[in-house]
Amino acid sequence: MDIQRSILIVALAIVSYMMVLQWNQDYGQAALPAQTATANSTAPSLPDTANVPSSDDVPSPVADSSTASAVAPEVVSDQLIRVKTDVLDLAIDPRGGDVVQLNLPQYPRRQDRPDVPFQLFDNGGERTYLAQSGLIGSNAPDKSSGRALWKSAQQQYQLADGQDQLVVDLTHSEGGVNYIKRFTFTRGLNDECSAKEQELKKPGCVNPASYQVNVAYLVDNQSGEAWSGNMYAQLKRDSSGDPSSTTATGTATYLGGAVWTPDEPYKKVSMKDIDKQPFKETVQGGWVAWLQHYFVTAWIPTADSTNSVQTRKDSQGNYIVGYTSQALQVEPGAKGETSAILYAGPKLQGHLKTLSPGLELTVDYGILWFLAQPIFWLLEHIHSLLGNWGWSIIVLTIIIKLIFFPLSAASYKSMARMRAVSPKLAALKEQFGDDRQKMSQAMMELYKKEKINPLGGCLPILVQMPVFLALYWTLLESVEMRQAPWLLWITDLSIKDPFFILPIIMGATMFIQQQLNPTPPDPMQARVMKLMPIIFTFFFLWFPAGLVLYWVVNNVLSIAQQWYITRKIEAATKAAES
């Protein structure tokens, strides 16, 4: 009968495992864009914006309609202006000169489809998400009645081999004033690195500055009166979900806006916050950003400029976070210039910190950032030596285990002593029966006599939990882990194990470690403890493979340490009794 039950349990486990694998294959991967061909085409058509009020894209204060010069009707081009570098593939809308599409060829949407780049900006496809900028004022080109229509010498631009920079000029003339909206792009890949080194984002092989675009407005005032205008820059996004999120554990990374203020170098402004009340504050320098998992887009004005940072929601339900700079004055016959940096790419802490103070905090490690930051620093330095994030996690685990070794040793000694006196505890239970008060008193006397701390076994777990949670956010939020392989079937440490082998190994090591612990005197507690490996295995099925790897290695090291200490104390106990 026992054999039949064991066979049934094994068969049920195998069937359950196969069902989970099939579910993961059917639903566990992010869907590809519905129109991949459109995303990769060289000359996509403009989205239909006929129903979008022009004033929605122009921040207040704008020129009063009574003083604004009339905008002559112009023929709108039906083609976007395509710009392609080695790390960016984007499209600019001639109406307004906004970046309405942006792909990241170095970051595939899915690992099994390297030909499909991850798309950040999109307008009219899967979502609305774009970077807007312009000039507003009484005689500036962007008004509540309409955005400026820019012209370009070419329909398509591409960074040539050996070319370090690509400059794209858009032109517009109005009322005797000539404008140039200049986009400057930088080469990203180091030709001296191999294709594999570039793919693995080896330091020095990919220039982080290539994900930033310098956007400058050059104003040539050939009119007979002074020109005055303000540059504005903003990020507009709808309320759709995060396409870069890979977590299925129920804990999603932050999706929303963020700004810099003198009081808070990283202030979140979520969609709910904008729904409740728009944010507005005047700051010097600073930045405005929109965050999602692994990637960030940000407008960074010059550090010495005074800017009015604000958020709002337009009539279409889109959320806007942006700023308006101080007025630029250009006398008749003179020229003026104002500029900002648009960053659109991965959350690379080292580079973001150089762009503007506090921008590196968009790599949001949560409330345990003070632990996560040094963990990532150490992990990054280990990776620079080993070149593999999986082995780096293993080495990091060993280092953390060594740091906590004295504390763990004291705890395991306490548990080993409890295991050694378990026969005496059983005798006390038999002696006092159901008299819990006398039983508790006798147990406390025994613990005191044997110098045992009954809570000592919980201490390492309690101490390690903050480190575990900090490492969880480090692995979850650091873009360096995205699609980072280890070995064999683990090709992406930032997502769950595709075959759930690591979680099963983790559950097995947890069961082995449990056998080394003393059996709880309470039968109900003992039954609960037996279920813990199964419960934790289920939870860990959807955890990032890198985190499960850390826990497996930690369990193996703990088993070795606990087995050695238990064996040593049991031998000493037997020697004392004999």
JOFEN-V583980 format. One record per pair of residues at least 6 apart in sequence whose C-alpha atoms are under 8 Angstrom apart, sorted by sequence separation. I is the first residue (numbers start at 1). J is the second residue. D is the distance in whole Angstrom. If there is no record, write none. Layout:
# JOFEN-V583980
i: <I | I>
j: <J | J>
d: <D | D>
This chain:
# JOFEN-V583980
i: <38 | 83 | 84 | 92 | 93 | 108 | 110 | 122 | 123 | 135 | 136 | 137 | 141 | 142 | 159 | 172 | 173 | 221 | 259 | 260 | 261 | 290 | 291 | 313 | 314 | 330 | 353 | 383 | 386 | 432 | 433 | 447 | 475 | 485 | 486 | 497 | 520 | 82 | 83 | 92 | 93 | 108 | 109 | 121 | 122 | 123 | 134 | 135 | 136 | 141 | 159 | 171 | 172 | 198 | 245 | 259 | 260 | 289 | 290 | 312 | 313 | 329 | 352 | 353 | 365 | 432 | 447 | 484 | 485 | 486 | 490 | 519 | 82 | 83 | 91 | 92 | 108 | 109 | 121 | 122 | 134 | 158 | 171 | 172 | 190 | 197 | 198 | 245 | 258 | 259 | 289 | 290 | 311 | 312 | 328 | 352 | 365 | 483 | 484 | 485 | 490 | 540 | 82 | 83 | 90 | 91 | 92 | 108 | 109 | 120 | 121 | 171 | 189 | 258 | 259 | 289 | 311 | 312 | 328 | 351 | 383 | 483 | 484 | 489 | 81 | 82 | 90 | 91 | 105 | 107 | 108 | 109 | 121 | 170 | 171 | 258 | 259 | 269 | 288 | 289 | 311 | 328 | 350 | 382 | 429 | 482 | 483 | 484 | 489 | 80 | 81 | 90 | 91 | 105 | 106 | 107 | 157 | 169 | 170 | 257 | 258 | 287 | 288 | 310 | 311 | 349 | 428 | 481 | 482 | 483 | 80 | 81 | 90 | 105 | 169 | 170 | 193 | 256 | 257 | 258 | 287 | 288 | 309 | 310 | 348 | 349 | 481 | 482 | 80 | 81 | 89 | 90 | 104 | 105 | 169 | 192 | 242 | 256 | 257 | 287 | 309 | 310 | 347 | 379 | 382 | 481 | 79 | 80 | 88 | 89 | 103 | 104 | 168 | 169 | 190 | 191 | 256 | 257 | 286 | 287 | 309 | 349 | 379 | 382 | 428 | 88 | 89 | 103 | 104 | 167 | 168 | 190 | 255 | 256 | 285 | 286 | 308 | 309 | 347 | 348 | 428 | 88 | 89 | 103 | 104 | 152 | 153 | 167 | 168 | 189 | 190 | 285 | 307 | 308 | 347 | 514 | 77 | 87 | 88 | 102 | 103 | 152 | 153 | 167 | 189 | 190 | 285 | 286 | 307 | 308 | 379 | 76 | 87 | 101 | 102 | 103 | 152 | 166 | 167 | 188 | 189 | 285 | 307 | 378 | 425 | 476 | 76 | 86 | 87 | 101 | 102 | 151 | 152 | 165 | 166 | 188 | 284 | 285 | 306 | 307 | 475 | 511 | 101 | 102 | 150 | 151 | 165 | 166 | 187 | 188 | 261 | 284 | 285 | 305 | 306 | 100 | 101 | 150 | 151 | 165 | 188 | 262 | 284 | 285 | 288 | 305 | 99 | 100 | 101 | 150 | 164 | 165 | 188 | 261 | 284 | 285 | 511 | 100 | 149 | 164 | 186 | 187 | 188 | 283 | 284 | 299 | 510 | 148 | 163 | 186 | 282 | 283 | 301 | 185 | 186 | 261 | 282 | 283 | 508 | 186 | 260 | 282 | 283 | 507 | 185 | 186 | 259 | 260 | 281 | 282 | 507 | 159 | 185 | 259 | 260 | 280 | 281 | 100 | 101 | 184 | 185 | 259 | 280 | 281 | 507 | 100 | 183 | 184 | 258 | 259 | 279 | 280 | 507 | 99 | 100 | 183 | 184 | 257 | 258 | 279 | 280 | 290 | 506 | 46 | 98 | 99 | 182 | 183 | 239 | 257 | 258 | 278 | 279 | 289 | 45 | 46 | 98 | 99 | 141 | 182 | 183 | 257 | 258 | 278 | 279 | 288 | 417 | 504 | 45 | 46 | 98 | 181 | 182 | 256 | 257 | 278 | 288 | 418 | 503 | 44 | 45 | 97 | 98 | 181 | 182 | 255 | 256 | 288 | 417 | 503 | 43 | 44 | 96 | 97 | 180 | 181 | 182 | 255 | 256 | 418 | 43 | 96 | 97 | 180 | 181 | 254 | 255 | 274 | 302 | 503 | 43 | 96 | 179 | 180 | 254 | 255 | 274 | 275 | 301 | 302 | 414 | 503 | 43 | 179 | 180 | 253 | 254 | 274 | 301 | 414 | 415 | 42 | 179 | 253 | 300 | 301 | 414 | 178 | 179 | 299 | 300 | 415 | 500 | 177 | 178 | 299 | 300 | 414 | 415 | 506 | 513 | 177 | 178 | 298 | 299 | 300 | 414 | 502 | 509 | 516 | 177 | 178 | 298 | 299 | 412 | 497 | 176 | 177 | 274 | 297 | 298 | 411 | 412 | 496 | 497 | 503 | 506 | 510 | 513 | 96 | 176 | 177 | 297 | 298 | 410 | 411 | 496 | 502 | 506 | 509 | 513 | 516 | 46 | 176 | 245 | 296 | 297 | 411 | 495 | 496 | 497 | 502 | 505 | 509 | 512 | 516 | 175 | 244 | 245 | 271 | 296 | 297 | 411 | 495 | 496 | 497 | 244 | 295 | 296 | 411 | 495 | 496 | 506 | 242 | 244 | 259 | 295 | 296 | 494 | 495 | 502 | 509 | 516 | 96 | 97 | 242 | 244 | 295 | 296 | 493 | 494 | 495 | 95 | 96 | 97 | 294 | 295 | 408 | 493 | 494 | 95 | 96 | 97 | 294 | 303 | 407 | 492 | 493 | 95 | 96 | 234 | 235 | 493 | 94 | 95 | 235 | 300 | 490 | 94 | 300 | 404 | 94 | 235 | 235 | 235 | 257 | 234 | 233 | 296 | 476 | 69 | 287 | 294 | 475 | 68 | 69 | 286 | 67 | 68 | 81 | 286 | 291 | 475 | 287 | 475 | 63 | 76 | 81 | 82 | 83 | 84 | 85 | 86 | 97 | 62 | 63 | 64 | 71 | 81 | 82 | 83 | 84 | 85 | 57 | 62 | 63 | 68 | 71 | 74 | 80 | 81 | 82 | 83 | 84 | 472 | 47 | 48 | 62 | 63 | 79 | 81 | 471 | 32 | 47 | 32 | 58 | 239 | 65 | 238 | 239 | 30 | 36 | 63 | 238 | 239 | 62 | 63 | 237 | 238 | 62 | 236 | 237 | 236 | 237 | 58 | 97 | 236 | 58 | 235 | 236 | 58 | 234 | 235 | 140 | 234 | 235 | 55 | 56 | 139 | 140 | 234 | 55 | 139 | 140 | 233 | 234 | 54 | 55 | 138 | 139 | 232 | 233 | 54 | 55 | 137 | 138 | 232 | 233 | 54 | 137 | 232 | 265 | 266 | 389 | 33 | 54 | 106 | 136 | 137 | 231 | 232 | 265 | 266 | 135 | 136 | 230 | 231 | 265 | 135 | 136 | 230 | 231 | 266 | 372 | 375 | 389 | 390 | 391 | 426 | 135 | 136 | 230 | 231 | 266 | 371 | 375 | 389 | 390 | 422 | 425 | 134 | 135 | 230 | 388 | 389 | 390 | 422 | 133 | 134 | 229 | 230 | 260 | 368 | 372 | 376 | 388 | 419 | 133 | 134 | 228 | 229 | 260 | 371 | 372 | 375 | 419 | 85 | 87 | 133 | 228 | 229 | 418 | 419 | 85 | 86 | 87 | 132 | 133 | 228 | 368 | 369 | 372 | 373 | 416 | 85 | 86 | 87 | 131 | 132 | 227 | 228 | 368 | 372 | 415 | 416 | 86 | 131 | 132 | 226 | 227 | 390 | 415 | 131 | 132 | 226 | 227 | 258 | 389 | 130 | 131 | 226 | 227 | 365 | 129 | 130 | 225 | 226 | 129 | 130 | 225 | 231 | 366 | 128 | 129 | 224 | 231 | 365 | 128 | 129 | 221 | 223 | 224 | 365 | 127 | 128 | 221 | 222 | 223 | 254 | 127 | 219 | 221 | 222 | 221 | 222 | 365 | 43 | 127 | 220 | 221 | 364 | 42 | 220 | 221 | 363 | 220 | 363 | 219 | 220 | 218 | 219 | 218 | 219 | 218 | 217 | 218 | 216 | 217 | 216 | 217 | 87 | 88 | 216 | 87 | 215 | 216 | 214 | 215 | 214 | 215 | 214 | 215 | 213 | 214 | 212 | 213 | 212 | 213 | 212 | 347 | 348 | 211 | 212 | 347 | 211 | 212 | 346 | 211 | 109 | 208 | 209 | 208 | 416 | 417 | 420 | 412 | 416 | 420 | 415 | 409 | 413 | 417 | 393 | 397 | 401 | 409 | 412 | 413 | 416 | 417 | 420 | 412 | 416 | 394 | 398 | 390 | 393 | 394 | 397 | 398 | 401 | 409 | 413 | 393 | 397 | 390 | 394 | 398 | 59 | 294 | 293 | 294 | 295 | 294 | 294 | 128 | 30 | 30 | 120 | 253 | 120 | 247 | 104 | 246 | 247 | 246 | 56 | 56 | 53 | 52 | 59 | 201 | 200 | 249 | 249 | 248 | 249 | 247 | 248 | 247 | 247 | 111 | 24 | 21 | 21>
j: <44 | 89 | 90 | 98 | 99 | 114 | 116 | 128 | 129 | 141 | 142 | 143 | 147 | 148 | 165 | 178 | 179 | 227 | 265 | 266 | 267 | 296 | 297 | 319 | 320 | 336 | 359 | 389 | 392 | 438 | 439 | 453 | 481 | 491 | 492 | 503 | 526 | 89 | 90 | 99 | 100 | 115 | 116 | 128 | 129 | 130 | 141 | 142 | 143 | 148 | 166 | 178 | 179 | 205 | 252 | 266 | 267 | 296 | 297 | 319 | 320 | 336 | 359 | 360 | 372 | 439 | 454 | 491 | 492 | 493 | 497 | 526 | 90 | 91 | 99 | 100 | 116 | 117 | 129 | 130 | 142 | 166 | 179 | 180 | 198 | 205 | 206 | 253 | 266 | 267 | 297 | 298 | 319 | 320 | 336 | 360 | 373 | 491 | 492 | 493 | 498 | 548 | 91 | 92 | 99 | 100 | 101 | 117 | 118 | 129 | 130 | 180 | 198 | 267 | 268 | 298 | 320 | 321 | 337 | 360 | 392 | 492 | 493 | 498 | 91 | 92 | 100 | 101 | 115 | 117 | 118 | 119 | 131 | 180 | 181 | 268 | 269 | 279 | 298 | 299 | 321 | 338 | 360 | 392 | 439 | 492 | 493 | 494 | 499 | 91 | 92 | 101 | 102 | 116 | 117 | 118 | 168 | 180 | 181 | 268 | 269 | 298 | 299 | 321 | 322 | 360 | 439 | 492 | 493 | 494 | 92 | 93 | 102 | 117 | 181 | 182 | 205 | 268 | 269 | 270 | 299 | 300 | 321 | 322 | 360 | 361 | 493 | 494 | 93 | 94 | 102 | 103 | 117 | 118 | 182 | 205 | 255 | 269 | 270 | 300 | 322 | 323 | 360 | 392 | 395 | 494 | 93 | 94 | 102 | 103 | 117 | 118 | 182 | 183 | 204 | 205 | 270 | 271 | 300 | 301 | 323 | 363 | 393 | 396 | 442 | 103 | 104 | 118 | 119 | 182 | 183 | 205 | 270 | 271 | 300 | 301 | 323 | 324 | 362 | 363 | 443 | 104 | 105 | 119 | 120 | 168 | 169 | 183 | 184 | 205 | 206 | 301 | 323 | 324 | 363 | 530 | 94 | 104 | 105 | 119 | 120 | 169 | 170 | 184 | 206 | 207 | 302 | 303 | 324 | 325 | 396 | 94 | 105 | 119 | 120 | 121 | 170 | 184 | 185 | 206 | 207 | 303 | 325 | 396 | 443 | 494 | 95 | 105 | 106 | 120 | 121 | 170 | 171 | 184 | 185 | 207 | 303 | 304 | 325 | 326 | 494 | 530 | 121 | 122 | 170 | 171 | 185 | 186 | 207 | 208 | 281 | 304 | 305 | 325 | 326 | 121 | 122 | 171 | 172 | 186 | 209 | 283 | 305 | 306 | 309 | 326 | 121 | 122 | 123 | 172 | 186 | 187 | 210 | 283 | 306 | 307 | 533 | 123 | 172 | 187 | 209 | 210 | 211 | 306 | 307 | 322 | 533 | 172 | 187 | 210 | 306 | 307 | 325 | 210 | 211 | 286 | 307 | 308 | 533 | 212 | 286 | 308 | 309 | 533 | 212 | 213 | 286 | 287 | 308 | 309 | 534 | 187 | 213 | 287 | 288 | 308 | 309 | 129 | 130 | 213 | 214 | 288 | 309 | 310 | 536 | 130 | 213 | 214 | 288 | 289 | 309 | 310 | 537 | 130 | 131 | 214 | 215 | 288 | 289 | 310 | 311 | 321 | 537 | 78 | 130 | 131 | 214 | 215 | 271 | 289 | 290 | 310 | 311 | 321 | 78 | 79 | 131 | 132 | 174 | 215 | 216 | 290 | 291 | 311 | 312 | 321 | 450 | 537 | 79 | 80 | 132 | 215 | 216 | 290 | 291 | 312 | 322 | 452 | 537 | 79 | 80 | 132 | 133 | 216 | 217 | 290 | 291 | 323 | 452 | 538 | 79 | 80 | 132 | 133 | 216 | 217 | 218 | 291 | 292 | 454 | 80 | 133 | 134 | 217 | 218 | 291 | 292 | 311 | 339 | 540 | 81 | 134 | 217 | 218 | 292 | 293 | 312 | 313 | 339 | 340 | 452 | 541 | 82 | 218 | 219 | 292 | 293 | 313 | 340 | 453 | 454 | 82 | 219 | 293 | 340 | 341 | 454 | 219 | 220 | 340 | 341 | 456 | 541 | 219 | 220 | 341 | 342 | 456 | 457 | 548 | 555 | 220 | 221 | 341 | 342 | 343 | 457 | 545 | 552 | 559 | 221 | 222 | 342 | 343 | 456 | 541 | 221 | 222 | 319 | 342 | 343 | 456 | 457 | 541 | 542 | 548 | 551 | 555 | 558 | 142 | 222 | 223 | 343 | 344 | 456 | 457 | 542 | 548 | 552 | 555 | 559 | 562 | 93 | 223 | 292 | 343 | 344 | 458 | 542 | 543 | 544 | 549 | 552 | 556 | 559 | 563 | 223 | 292 | 293 | 319 | 344 | 345 | 459 | 543 | 544 | 545 | 293 | 344 | 345 | 460 | 544 | 545 | 555 | 292 | 294 | 309 | 345 | 346 | 544 | 545 | 552 | 559 | 566 | 147 | 148 | 293 | 295 | 346 | 347 | 544 | 545 | 546 | 147 | 148 | 149 | 346 | 347 | 460 | 545 | 546 | 148 | 149 | 150 | 347 | 356 | 460 | 545 | 546 | 149 | 150 | 288 | 289 | 547 | 149 | 150 | 290 | 355 | 545 | 150 | 356 | 460 | 151 | 297 | 298 | 299 | 321 | 299 | 299 | 362 | 544 | 138 | 356 | 363 | 544 | 138 | 139 | 356 | 138 | 139 | 152 | 357 | 362 | 546 | 359 | 547 | 136 | 149 | 154 | 155 | 156 | 157 | 158 | 159 | 170 | 136 | 137 | 138 | 145 | 155 | 156 | 157 | 158 | 159 | 132 | 137 | 138 | 143 | 146 | 149 | 155 | 156 | 157 | 158 | 159 | 547 | 123 | 124 | 138 | 139 | 155 | 157 | 547 | 109 | 124 | 110 | 136 | 317 | 144 | 317 | 318 | 110 | 116 | 143 | 318 | 319 | 143 | 144 | 318 | 319 | 144 | 318 | 319 | 319 | 320 | 142 | 181 | 320 | 143 | 320 | 321 | 144 | 320 | 321 | 227 | 321 | 322 | 143 | 144 | 227 | 228 | 322 | 144 | 228 | 229 | 322 | 323 | 144 | 145 | 228 | 229 | 322 | 323 | 145 | 146 | 228 | 229 | 323 | 324 | 146 | 229 | 324 | 357 | 358 | 481 | 126 | 147 | 199 | 229 | 230 | 324 | 325 | 358 | 359 | 229 | 230 | 324 | 325 | 359 | 230 | 231 | 325 | 326 | 361 | 467 | 470 | 484 | 485 | 486 | 521 | 231 | 232 | 326 | 327 | 362 | 467 | 471 | 485 | 486 | 518 | 521 | 231 | 232 | 327 | 485 | 486 | 487 | 519 | 231 | 232 | 327 | 328 | 358 | 466 | 470 | 474 | 486 | 517 | 232 | 233 | 327 | 328 | 359 | 470 | 471 | 474 | 518 | 185 | 187 | 233 | 328 | 329 | 518 | 519 | 186 | 187 | 188 | 233 | 234 | 329 | 469 | 470 | 473 | 474 | 517 | 187 | 188 | 189 | 233 | 234 | 329 | 330 | 470 | 474 | 517 | 518 | 189 | 234 | 235 | 329 | 330 | 493 | 518 | 235 | 236 | 330 | 331 | 362 | 493 | 235 | 236 | 331 | 332 | 470 | 235 | 236 | 331 | 332 | 236 | 237 | 332 | 338 | 473 | 236 | 237 | 332 | 339 | 473 | 237 | 238 | 330 | 332 | 333 | 474 | 237 | 238 | 331 | 332 | 333 | 364 | 238 | 330 | 332 | 333 | 333 | 334 | 477 | 156 | 240 | 333 | 334 | 477 | 156 | 334 | 335 | 477 | 335 | 478 | 335 | 336 | 335 | 336 | 336 | 337 | 337 | 337 | 338 | 337 | 338 | 338 | 339 | 210 | 211 | 339 | 211 | 339 | 340 | 339 | 340 | 340 | 341 | 341 | 342 | 341 | 342 | 341 | 342 | 342 | 343 | 343 | 478 | 479 | 343 | 344 | 479 | 344 | 345 | 479 | 345 | 244 | 348 | 351 | 351 | 565 | 566 | 569 | 562 | 566 | 570 | 566 | 561 | 565 | 569 | 546 | 550 | 554 | 562 | 565 | 566 | 569 | 570 | 573 | 566 | 570 | 549 | 553 | 546 | 549 | 550 | 553 | 554 | 557 | 565 | 569 | 550 | 554 | 549 | 553 | 557 | 232 | 477 | 477 | 478 | 479 | 479 | 482 | 318 | 243 | 246 | 344 | 477 | 345 | 476 | 345 | 494 | 495 | 495 | 314 | 315 | 315 | 316 | 324 | 480 | 484 | 539 | 542 | 542 | 543 | 542 | 543 | 543 | 544 | 483 | 498 | 498 | 499>
d: <7 | 6 | 6 | 5 | 6 | 5 | 7 | 6 | 6 | 6 | 5 | 8 | 7 | 5 | 7 | 6 | 6 | 7 | 8 | 5 | 7 | 6 | 7 | 5 | 7 | 6 | 6 | 6 | 7 | 7 | 8 | 7 | 6 | 4 | 7 | 8 | 5 | 8 | 5 | 5 | 6 | 7 | 6 | 8 | 5 | 7 | 8 | 6 | 6 | 5 | 6 | 7 | 5 | 5 | 7 | 6 | 6 | 7 | 5 | 6 | 6 | 7 | 6 | 5 | 6 | 6 | 7 | 6 | 5 | 7 | 7 | 6 | 6 | 6 | 6 | 6 | 6 | 5 | 5 | 6 | 6 | 8 | 6 | 7 | 8 | 7 | 6 | 7 | 7 | 5 | 6 | 6 | 8 | 5 | 7 | 5 | 8 | 7 | 5 | 6 | 8 | 7 | 5 | 8 | 7 | 6 | 7 | 4 | 4 | 7 | 5 | 5 | 7 | 5 | 7 | 4 | 5 | 7 | 8 | 8 | 5 | 4 | 6 | 8 | 5 | 6 | 8 | 5 | 8 | 6 | 5 | 8 | 8 | 6 | 6 | 4 | 7 | 8 | 6 | 6 | 4 | 7 | 7 | 6 | 7 | 7 | 7 | 7 | 8 | 6 | 5 | 5 | 6 | 8 | 7 | 6 | 8 | 6 | 5 | 6 | 5 | 7 | 5 | 6 | 6 | 5 | 7 | 8 | 7 | 7 | 6 | 6 | 4 | 5 | 6 | 6 | 6 | 7 | 5 | 8 | 6 | 7 | 8 | 6 | 8 | 8 | 6 | 5 | 5 | 7 | 6 | 6 | 5 | 7 | 5 | 8 | 7 | 7 | 6 | 5 | 6 | 6 | 8 | 6 | 8 | 6 | 8 | 7 | 7 | 5 | 6 | 5 | 6 | 6 | 7 | 8 | 5 | 7 | 7 | 7 | 4 | 7 | 7 | 8 | 7 | 6 | 7 | 6 | 6 | 7 | 5 | 5 | 8 | 6 | 8 | 7 | 5 | 7 | 7 | 8 | 8 | 5 | 7 | 4 | 8 | 8 | 8 | 6 | 6 | 6 | 6 | 6 | 6 | 5 | 6 | 8 | 7 | 6 | 7 | 6 | 6 | 6 | 8 | 5 | 5 | 8 | 6 | 7 | 6 | 6 | 6 | 8 | 6 | 8 | 6 | 7 | 5 | 6 | 6 | 5 | 6 | 4 | 4 | 8 | 7 | 6 | 7 | 8 | 6 | 7 | 5 | 5 | 6 | 7 | 5 | 5 | 7 | 6 | 6 | 6 | 6 | 8 | 4 | 7 | 6 | 5 | 6 | 7 | 7 | 7 | 8 | 6 | 5 | 7 | 6 | 6 | 5 | 5 | 6 | 5 | 7 | 7 | 6 | 6 | 8 | 7 | 7 | 6 | 7 | 5 | 6 | 6 | 5 | 6 | 4 | 7 | 6 | 6 | 7 | 5 | 7 | 6 | 8 | 6 | 6 | 8 | 6 | 7 | 7 | 5 | 7 | 5 | 8 | 7 | 8 | 7 | 6 | 6 | 7 | 8 | 5 | 4 | 7 | 5 | 7 | 8 | 8 | 6 | 6 | 6 | 6 | 8 | 5 | 6 | 7 | 7 | 5 | 7 | 7 | 6 | 7 | 5 | 6 | 7 | 7 | 5 | 6 | 5 | 6 | 6 | 8 | 4 | 5 | 6 | 7 | 6 | 7 | 8 | 5 | 5 | 7 | 8 | 7 | 6 | 7 | 5 | 8 | 5 | 8 | 6 | 6 | 7 | 5 | 7 | 6 | 6 | 6 | 7 | 7 | 6 | 7 | 4 | 7 | 5 | 7 | 7 | 8 | 6 | 5 | 6 | 5 | 7 | 5 | 6 | 6 | 5 | 6 | 7 | 5 | 6 | 6 | 7 | 6 | 6 | 6 | 8 | 5 | 7 | 7 | 8 | 6 | 6 | 8 | 7 | 8 | 5 | 8 | 5 | 7 | 8 | 6 | 7 | 8 | 6 | 7 | 7 | 5 | 7 | 7 | 6 | 7 | 7 | 7 | 5 | 6 | 7 | 6 | 7 | 7 | 6 | 6 | 6 | 7 | 6 | 7 | 7 | 7 | 7 | 5 | 6 | 8 | 7 | 5 | 6 | 6 | 6 | 7 | 6 | 6 | 7 | 5 | 7 | 6 | 7 | 5 | 6 | 6 | 6 | 6 | 7 | 7 | 6 | 6 | 8 | 5 | 8 | 7 | 7 | 7 | 8 | 5 | 7 | 6 | 6 | 8 | 7 | 7 | 5 | 8 | 7 | 5 | 5 | 7 | 7 | 8 | 6 | 7 | 7 | 8 | 8 | 5 | 6 | 5 | 7 | 8 | 5 | 5 | 6 | 5 | 6 | 6 | 7 | 7 | 5 | 8 | 8 | 4 | 8 | 8 | 5 | 7 | 7 | 7 | 7 | 7 | 7 | 7 | 7 | 5 | 7 | 6 | 7 | 7 | 7 | 5 | 5 | 6 | 8 | 6 | 7 | 4 | 5 | 7 | 6 | 7 | 8 | 6 | 6 | 5 | 6 | 7 | 8 | 8 | 5 | 8 | 7 | 8 | 4 | 6 | 6 | 6 | 8 | 6 | 5 | 8 | 6 | 5 | 6 | 5 | 6 | 6 | 6 | 6 | 6 | 8 | 7 | 7 | 5 | 4 | 7 | 8 | 7 | 8 | 6 | 6 | 7 | 8 | 7 | 5 | 7 | 8 | 7 | 8 | 8 | 8 | 7 | 7 | 7 | 8 | 7 | 8 | 7 | 8 | 7 | 5 | 7 | 7 | 6 | 6 | 8 | 8 | 7 | 7 | 8 | 7 | 7 | 7 | 8 | 6 | 6 | 6 | 6 | 7 | 8 | 6 | 5 | 7 | 8 | 5 | 5 | 5 | 5 | 5 | 8 | 6 | 5 | 8 | 8 | 8 | 7 | 6 | 6 | 6 | 6 | 6 | 7 | 8 | 8 | 8 | 8 | 8 | 7 | 8 | 6 | 8 | 8 | 8 | 8 | 7 | 7 | 7 | 7 | 7 | 4 | 7 | 7 | 8 | 5 | 6 | 7 | 6 | 5 | 6 | 7 | 7 | 8 | 4 | 7 | 6 | 7 | 6 | 7 | 6 | 8 | 6 | 6 | 7 | 8 | 7 | 7 | 4 | 4 | 7 | 6 | 6 | 6 | 6 | 7 | 7 | 7 | 7 | 6 | 6 | 7 | 6 | 7 | 6 | 7 | 5 | 5 | 4 | 7 | 6 | 7 | 7 | 7 | 7 | 5 | 6 | 6 | 6 | 5 | 7 | 6 | 5 | 7 | 5 | 8 | 5 | 6 | 6 | 8 | 6 | 8 | 8 | 7 | 7 | 7 | 8 | 5 | 7 | 6 | 8 | 7 | 7 | 7 | 7 | 5 | 7 | 8 | 6 | 6 | 5 | 8 | 7 | 8 | 8 | 7 | 6 | 5 | 6 | 7 | 7 | 5 | 6 | 7 | 7 | 5 | 7 | 6 | 5 | 8 | 6 | 6 | 8 | 4 | 8 | 8 | 4 | 6 | 7 | 6 | 8 | 8 | 7 | 6 | 6 | 6 | 5 | 8 | 7 | 7 | 8 | 7 | 7 | 6 | 8 | 8 | 5 | 6 | 6 | 6 | 6 | 6 | 7 | 7 | 6 | 6 | 7 | 5 | 7 | 6 | 5 | 7 | 6 | 6 | 8 | 8 | 6 | 7 | 4 | 7 | 7 | 7 | 5 | 7 | 5 | 5 | 7 | 5 | 7 | 7 | 7 | 4 | 6 | 8 | 5 | 5 | 7 | 7 | 6 | 8 | 6 | 8 | 5 | 7 | 6 | 7 | 8 | 7 | 8 | 5 | 5 | 5 | 7 | 7 | 8 | 7 | 7 | 6 | 7 | 8 | 6 | 6 | 7 | 5 | 7 | 6 | 7 | 7 | 5 | 6 | 6 | 5 | 6 | 7 | 7 | 5 | 6 | 6 | 7 | 7 | 4 | 7 | 6 | 6 | 7 | 5 | 6 | 6 | 5 | 7 | 6 | 6 | 6 | 5 | 5 | 6 | 4 | 7 | 7 | 6 | 6 | 6 | 6 | 8 | 6 | 6 | 8 | 7 | 7 | 6 | 7 | 8 | 8 | 6 | 5 | 6 | 8 | 8 | 6 | 7 | 7 | 6 | 7 | 8 | 7 | 7 | 7 | 8 | 7 | 7 | 7 | 7 | 8 | 7 | 8 | 6 | 7 | 8 | 8 | 8 | 7 | 6 | 6 | 8 | 7 | 8 | 8 | 6 | 7 | 7 | 8 | 5 | 8 | 8 | 8 | 8 | 8 | 7 | 8 | 8 | 7 | 8 | 7 | 6 | 6 | 7 | 8 | 7 | 8 | 8 | 8 | 8 | 6 | 6 | 7 | 7 | 8 | 7 | 8 | 6 | 7 | 8 | 6>
